[in-house]
Amino acid sequence: MPAPDHSVDVPHDAQHPGNVFDEACSSRLALELIASKWTLLILPALQNGPMRNNALLRKIGGISQKVLSQTLRELERNGLVIRDVCGTKPLHVEYRLSALGLSLSDALVTLDRWAETHGGALDAARERFDTLAQSRR
């Protein structure tokens, strides 16, 4: 069975530009998929090459087997991840990024760096807000 075509070059054209503010636009659906907490952890985990299910479970702290399976299936359905059944004995399954998934790499690296750099500032802002909200009660 031939692998599905996950081409990257299907942009909106001048007559039908993407509009993330339009609830019916496919770009909005793409943002909803990509902005998922688990998607934002699974895709970067696969950037260095294929991984098996258990390796992903070990790498991504806090994710359950059920949520991992559901998210991988959704990513596969949307063409971001490819599921390979390896014919070696014993049979096993590996997941890897498709060309479409790889096209997100730079954006995800930037987002990860931002989160790692500014996580402490977000914690401090939450603490200040919560303290102020508590004092107003």
N, C-alpha and C positions, 0 to 999 in steps of 0.2 A: 504494500500500500504506500503510495507516494506521500511524502511529508506535506503538510499543509503549507501554503504560501503565506508567509508572514512578512510580506513586503513592507518597507517603511515608506516608500514614495507614493502615498495616496493622499496628498494634501488637499485641503479645500481649495476650490478655484475662485477666481475673482467674482464670479456670479453667485457662488455659494460659500462665502467665507465662514470660518468657524466663529462661534460666539459663545463663550463659556457662560455668559449671563442668560442665554436662552435655554430654558429647561428641556427643550426637545432636541437640542443640538448634541451630536455625538461627542463633541469635545467636552461637554459637561459630564457625560457618562464616563469618559476617559479620566477626567479629574477625580470623579468619585471613586473609581477603581484604584487609581494611583495613590490617592490620599488616605487610603486605608492604613491603619497602624501596622497591620501584619504585612501588607504589600510592601510598605516602606522598609521593612526589615528583611523580607524574603528576597526581593530583587537584588539588593546589594550583596546578600550572602551568596548569590549565584554568580556574581560578577567575575570571580576567579576561576570559574569552570563548573562542570556538572557536580551535583551532590546527590547523595542518596537521602531518603526520608529521615533516617535516624541521625545522620550527620547534621541535617537542618534542625532537627529537634534539639540536638546538643548545642548548636551554635546560637540559636535564637531563644534566649532565656524567657520563660514564662508562657510560651505558646503550648497549647495542648495538641495532641495528635489529631483530634477532630478538627480543630481550627486550622491547623497546618494543611490537612488534607483538603478541606473545603476551599481554602485560599489558593492552594496550588491548582486545584481543579478550575477555579474561576480565572486564574492567570493563564492557564492553558486554553480555556475556552475563548479568552480574549486575545490570544496570540502572543502573549508576552513570554510564556514559558513553554518549553517543549518537554514532553514526557517520553523518555526512551526506555523501552523494556530491553534489557541486555540479555542476550541469548546464552550467556555463559552459565554453567551449572555451579551453584544453584542460580536460578533466574533472579534478577533484581531489577529495580527501577531506578533510573537517575533522572534528575530534572536539570535543565539548562536553559539559559536565556535564548530566546529567538533573536533574530535581527531586530525586530521591533523592541524587544526587551532591552537589548544591548544599546539601542538608540537613547535610552533613558539614563545610561550610566553616568554621564557628566553631571546631569541635573541631580541625580541621587547622591553622588559624591559631594557635591556642593551643599545639598540639604543636610547630609550627615555631618559634615564639618561645621555647618552653622549650629546644628543642635548640640554637638559636642563642645563647641566654643561658648555658646550662650546658655547652656542648660543651667548653670549656676545662677546667672542673672535672672532667669525665669523663676527659679526656686526662691530667690530673694524677693522678687516682686510679689509672688504668691503669699509669702510670709508677711510682707508689709501690708498687703491688702487684707489678709485674714485678721491680722492684729488690729488694724484700723476698723474693720467691720465688727470685730468683737467688742472694741471699746465703745462703739456707737449703740450697743444694745442696752 
